[in-house]
Amino acid sequence: MKTPLAVLVLIGFPVTGHDDIRVKPAPHEAQVVLEARQVTAPKSAPAAGRPGTGSPGAAPVNDPTYDRIYMQCRVDPVNAIYGCRTQTPEDPEDPEAEERRELTPGDVLRAAREIGLPSLQVQIQPGDETLVNVETIFYAQPQAFERSIELLGYDVDLVAQPASYHWVHGDGTTRSTSTPGKPYPAMDVTHRYREPADDVRARVDVTYRVRYRVDGGAWQTIGQTLVASGPAAQLDVREAAPVLTRR
């Protein structure tokens, strides 16, 4: 049966002094198997000599540190390739063959930061205008955060939950609460502006606590938290003028 030359052209193997191309019979009579081997001399072996040549100093072909199949193809009688298979290197010095390292909470926290936790829009009542010395209501609408990601070869489930809310009123004052507040008639989170002002910028910053589990294992809570700052809402603070009326 002819040919390894035609087969090599089809595959495009680089033939160098470190590659060894071999043809051997396949189990089926109408096929041959082409093996591409990467040949690397061990440190203790002389550089001279080629495997299987019988030359002095040649390392044995079956030495796994010296001779490794990295591609195998089956060829039909007319040299048409119809199946190739590659093998992952088993060289311990190859970075791809190293064992995956242990996942740390810092790795998970960085992944959560890169994904981005929900930033919340502050809600204000009575609206984009309020009055001096009147209770102005603040609240937010929390969003669930759950993700399943692959991180350093592990399957990781992430859950982030708000731990606290930091309200920035826009007049130089702030307040922190453990709840997101509620709309009227609830008065859970309120603020009194003392001076009239235009274009006051108010917002809410949410502190999240992150939990995770690896490969379906037990849930773990990360000690460090993440903060997501919300967009600012514009608010005008007016001063109500007294008006005398007759009864």
N, C-alpha and C positions, 0 to 999 in steps of 0.2 A: 504494500500500500504506500503511496507516495505521500511525499510530504510535509514534513513539518514546516518547510519554507512558506508555503501558501498559508498555513495556519498562523504563523508568526505575523505575517502581513495583516491578516484579519484582526488579530488581537492587538497588535501594536505594542508588544512587550519591549521594554528597553533591554537590549542584550549588552551587558557590560561584563567586565571581569568579575563582578560579584553576583551575576545571575547565571543560573544553570537551567537550560531548557531540556526537558526529557520527554520522550514519547514511549509509552508502554502499552501493551495490549489491555483492552477493557474486558470485563466479564462477558460482554456480548460480542460475538465475532465481527459484527458489522461496525464496530466502533473502536476508536483508539482514545486514549486519555493523554492530554497534554498537561504536564505539570511545570509550573514556573517556581523555581526555588531561589530563595535569597540565601547566599552563602557568605557567612561571616566567620572568619577564623577566630577561635578562642584565644584569649590573651596568652595562654600557655603553649599554643601551637605555633610552629614556624610559619612565616608568611608564605614560603614557597610551597608549591604543590597544589593540585586541584583534586576535589573529592572524586573517588572512583577511578583515578588515572593510574594508581599504583606508583606514583612518583614519590620519592623520599619525603618524609615529613607530612604527607597528606593526612588530614584528620578524617576519621571515619564518617561515612555519609549519614549514618543513623544517629550521630551526635546532635541532640536537640539544640545545643548552643551554637552549632556550626551550620546546620542544614535545616531550612524550614520551608515548607510549601506555603506560598502566599496566594497562589491562584491555581485552580484546576479546571480544565475545560474538557468536555467530551465532544468528539468530532465524528461526523458521519463519513462514509466512504469517499465522498467527493470534497472532503475538507471544508464543509460548511459547519460552522460552530452553532450548536443549538443549546448549549448550557454551560455556564461558568459559575464557579463558586470561589469566594475568597475566604481566607482564614485570618482571624485576628492575631496579631503578633503576640507571642507569649514571653517576649524578652522582658525581664523584670526591670531593665533600665529604660524601657519605652514608657513615656508618660501616659500613653493610652492604656497601658496594661496595669498601672498602679491601682491599688485598692482605693475606693472612695473614702475620703476622710469623714470623720464624725461631724454631724451637723450641729452648729451652736446656736443659741438664742440670738446672738449678734447677726448671724447669717439670715435668720428669719426676719429680724427687725429691719435689716437693710432691704430685704425683698418687699416687705410691706410698705416701706417708705418709697421704694421705686414704683410700686403699683399705684400708690396714692390713696389715702383714706378720705372719706367724704367730708367736704367742707360745707357747712350749713349757712343758708341765708337767714339772717336775723329778720324776724317778723315784728312789726311795731304797730301798736294800736294806741290812738285812733287812726293813724295813717302816716302820711309824709309830713303832717303838721301836728304839733301838739302845743300845749299852753304851759307857761311858767307855773310852777307849784301845783301842777296837776299830776296825778299818778299816771305815768305812761307805761303801758304794758309791753314787755319783751317776751318773746318765746321763739323756739326753733322746732323743726320737725326732723328728728333723728332718722337716719337711714341705716338699714342693716348692711353689714359688710361681711361677706363670706366668700372665700376663694379657695380653689384647689389648684396647686401649682406643682411643677417638678423643679426641685432645687438640689443641685449637686448630686443628682441621681436618686434622690428620695422623693416620694410622693408626700406632699405637705398640705394639710388642711389649715386654713387661716380663718380666724374669727376675731373681729375688732369691735369692741363695745365702748360707748362713751363713758368715761369715768367722772368727768366734770365739765362745766361750761363756764367760760370766762367772758363776761359781758363788758364790752367797751362802749361806753355811752357817747363818746365823742366830745364831751365837755371837760375832759381831764380826769373823770372818775371811772372806776371799774368795780365789778362785783363778780364773785365766783359762786356757783351753785352746783349741787349734785343732780338737779333735775332740769329739763329743757324748758320749763314753763308751759303755760297754756293760754289760749286766747280768752277774751272776755266771755263770760262774766268772772272767770278765774282771775285771781290777782297774785299768782305765785311769784312772778318775777316782775318787779316794777321799779321805776326810777322817777325822781322829781328833778326837773331842770330848774335851776335857780335864776338863770339869766336868759333873756331872749338872745337868739343867735340864728344866723342863716347857714344853710349848708353844713349842718352838723353830720359827721360821719360816724355811724354806729355799726358795730359788728359783733359776732360771737365767735370765739375760738374754742374748739372742742378738743379735749384731751382724751385720747383713746388708750385703752388697755388691750393688748394683743394676746390671744391664746392660739396655740397651735398643737398639732399632733403629727407624728411622722409614721408613714406606712400603716395608718390605722391604729396606732398605739394609744397610750394614755394622753389625755390633754395636759398641756403645760402652759403656765402663765408666765409671760416675760415681765421681769421687774421694771424695766424701763418703759416709759410711755411715749406716745407720739402725739404731736399737736397739729391740728389742721385749722388754719385761720380762714374764716369765712369772708366773703366779699362785703364791702361796706354798703350800707343803705343811707340815702340822703334824707335828712330830717330838718325841718325848719321849726324853731321854737319861738312862739309868739307870746306877747304879753297882752292879756285881755284888759281893755280899758273900761272903767266903770261908766255906766250910762244911767242918767236919772230919767225916770219916767213918771208920768202922772197916773194915778189910779182913778 
